[in-house]
Amino acid sequence: MPPKTIFMKDQIIESAFEIFKEEGIDSLSVRKIALKLGSSTAPVYTCFANIEEIKKLVMEKSLAELLTYTEKEYTKDIFLNIGVGMLEFARSNKKVYRDLFVNTNEYHYILKAFNEKNLLQMRKVNQLDIFEEADLRGILEKMCIYTHGLATFLCSGMLDDDSREFLINTLNEVGGSVMAMYALRKGVFEQFMNSAFEGSC
């Protein structure tokens, strides 16, 4: 009798993620994963109880993948890099992006975890030291709304110019306006502008 085929959990999740990227989360099934692995469904069920467990881990892998994009250095501005990374992720993983953030709110916990990671990144930006926690969350929320809208346009091919340069300039302009508004409300506008000028030198 030939030995049973054994796959590691990571191999199964990687195969599931590849299907997710090509076809979307709703197309994910144990049968398709097994087919991609070149096996029966038995080894998959040996590692996982059901497809929902696999989907949850695939979504967590998607978050990890997204974070690798947002932590890259596209510019010298850490906060700006978050937005640019999100857009580059959307460009490269259209189906994944839509299932994460557009098609359903079932995976809203992914967005929440993503934003918490982004707050940690924002605290590394010296220019944002003048803001309190509530301010940072407000800035992030507003920029998320704008960036997700831009990403949706990007996924749908609705932007006349979808170059990275355009995306960086647009995010920089809108982000600067949002932060300036918060600084003005707090009475630290001059301090904010001074730090912005120093950062550009």
C-alpha positions in Angstrom: 0.0 0.0 0.0 1.5 3.4 -1.0 2.1 5.8 1.9 -0.6 8.4 2.6 0.1 11.9 1.1 0.9 14.3 3.9 0.8 18.1 3.6 1.8 20.7 6.1 -0.8 23.3 7.1 1.3 26.0 5.6 1.3 24.3 2.2 -2.5 24.0 2.3 -3.0 27.7 3.3 -0.5 28.7 0.6 -2.5 26.8 -2.1 -5.8 28.2 -0.8 -4.3 31.7 -0.9 -3.3 31.2 -4.6 -6.9 30.2 -5.4 -8.2 33.2 -3.5 -6.0 35.6 -5.5 -7.1 34.0 -8.8 -10.8 33.4 -8.2 -11.9 35.2 -4.9 -12.8 33.8 -1.5 -16.3 32.5 -2.5 -14.6 30.1 -5.0 -12.5 28.5 -2.3 -13.4 24.9 -1.5 -11.6 21.9 -0.1 -12.0 20.1 -3.4 -10.2 23.0 -5.3 -7.4 23.1 -2.7 -6.9 19.3 -3.0 -6.8 19.6 -6.8 -4.2 22.3 -6.6 -2.1 20.2 -4.2 -2.6 17.1 -6.5 -4.2 15.0 -3.8 -7.6 13.8 -2.5 -9.5 15.9 0.0 -8.5 13.6 2.9 -5.1 15.3 3.7 -6.8 18.7 3.8 -9.5 17.4 6.3 -6.7 15.9 8.3 -5.3 19.4 9.0 -8.5 21.4 9.1 -12.1 20.8 10.3 -13.8 22.7 7.5 -13.5 25.3 4.7 -14.4 28.1 7.1 -11.3 27.5 9.2 -9.2 27.6 6.1 -10.9 30.9 4.9 -10.1 32.5 8.3 -6.4 31.6 8.0 -6.3 32.7 4.4 -7.7 36.1 5.5 -5.1 36.4 8.2 -2.4 35.6 5.5 -4.0 38.3 3.4 -3.5 40.8 6.2 0.1 39.8 6.6 0.6 40.2 2.9 -1.0 43.7 2.9 1.2 44.7 5.8 4.4 43.8 3.8 3.2 46.3 1.2 2.4 49.1 3.6 5.8 48.8 5.4 7.9 49.2 2.3 9.7 52.5 1.7 8.0 54.1 -1.3 8.8 57.6 0.1 10.6 59.0 3.2 7.2 59.4 4.9 6.2 56.4 6.9 2.5 57.5 7.1 2.4 58.2 3.3 3.9 54.7 2.7 0.9 53.1 4.4 -1.5 54.6 1.8 0.8 53.9 -1.1 1.3 50.4 0.0 -2.5 49.8 0.3 -2.9 51.0 -3.3 -0.1 48.9 -4.6 -1.6 45.9 -2.8 -5.0 46.7 -4.4 -3.3 47.0 -7.9 -1.5 43.6 -7.5 -4.3 41.7 -5.7 -7.6 43.0 -7.1 -9.8 40.1 -6.1 -8.2 39.8 -2.7 -8.7 43.5 -2.1 -12.3 43.4 -3.1 -13.1 40.5 -0.8 -11.3 42.1 2.1 -12.8 45.5 1.9 -15.5 45.9 -0.8 -17.7 42.8 -1.4 -18.7 42.1 2.2 -18.2 43.3 5.8 -17.8 39.8 7.0 -14.0 40.3 7.4 -14.2 43.7 9.1 -11.9 42.4 11.8 -9.1 42.4 9.2 -9.6 46.2 8.7 -9.6 46.7 12.4 -6.4 44.8 12.9 -4.8 46.6 9.9 -5.7 50.0 11.4 -4.2 49.1 14.7 -0.9 48.1 13.0 -1.1 51.4 11.1 -1.4 53.4 14.3 1.9 51.8 15.5 3.5 53.0 12.3 2.1 56.5 12.7 3.6 56.9 16.1 7.0 56.6 14.5 6.5 59.8 12.6 8.0 62.8 14.4 5.7 65.2 12.7 2.7 63.5 14.3 4.0 63.9 17.9 1.8 67.0 18.4 -1.3 64.8 18.0 -3.0 62.8 20.7 -4.3 59.2 20.3 -7.8 60.4 19.4 -6.4 62.8 16.8 -4.3 60.1 15.2 -7.3 57.7 15.0 -9.3 60.5 13.4 -6.7 61.2 10.8 -6.2 57.6 10.1 -10.0 57.0 9.7 -10.4 59.9 7.2 -7.4 58.8 5.2 -8.6 55.2 5.2 -11.9 56.3 3.7 -10.2 58.3 1.0 -7.6 55.7 0.3 -10.1 52.8 0.1 -12.1 54.9 -2.3 -9.0 55.5 -4.4 -8.2 51.7 -4.3 -11.7 50.8 -5.5 -11.2 53.1 -8.5 -7.8 51.6 -9.1 -9.3 48.0 -9.0 -12.0 49.0 -11.4 -9.7 50.7 -13.9 -11.5 54.0 -13.4 -8.4 56.2 -12.9 -7.1 58.1 -15.9 -3.7 58.1 -14.3 -2.9 55.2 -12.0 0.9 55.7 -11.9 2.6 55.4 -8.5 3.7 59.1 -8.9 0.1 60.2 -9.2 -1.0 58.1 -6.3 1.8 59.4 -4.1 1.1 63.1 -5.0 -2.7 62.7 -4.4 -2.3 61.0 -1.0 0.3 63.5 0.0 -1.9 66.4 -0.9 -5.1 65.0 0.8 -3.2 63.7 3.8 -1.5 67.1 4.3 -4.9 68.8 4.2 -6.4 66.4 6.8 -3.5 66.7 9.2 -3.4 70.5 8.8 -7.1 70.7 9.7 -6.5 68.7 12.9 -3.5 70.9 13.8 -5.6 74.0 13.2 -8.4 72.7 15.5 -5.8 72.0 18.2 -4.2 75.4 17.9 -0.9 73.9 16.8 -1.0 74.8 13.1 2.2 76.8 13.1 4.0 74.0 14.9 2.7 71.5 12.4 3.7 73.6 9.4 7.2 74.2 10.9 7.7 70.4 11.3 6.3 69.8 7.8 8.8 72.2 6.4 11.7 70.7 8.4 10.7 67.3 7.2 10.8 68.4 3.5 14.4 69.8 3.8 
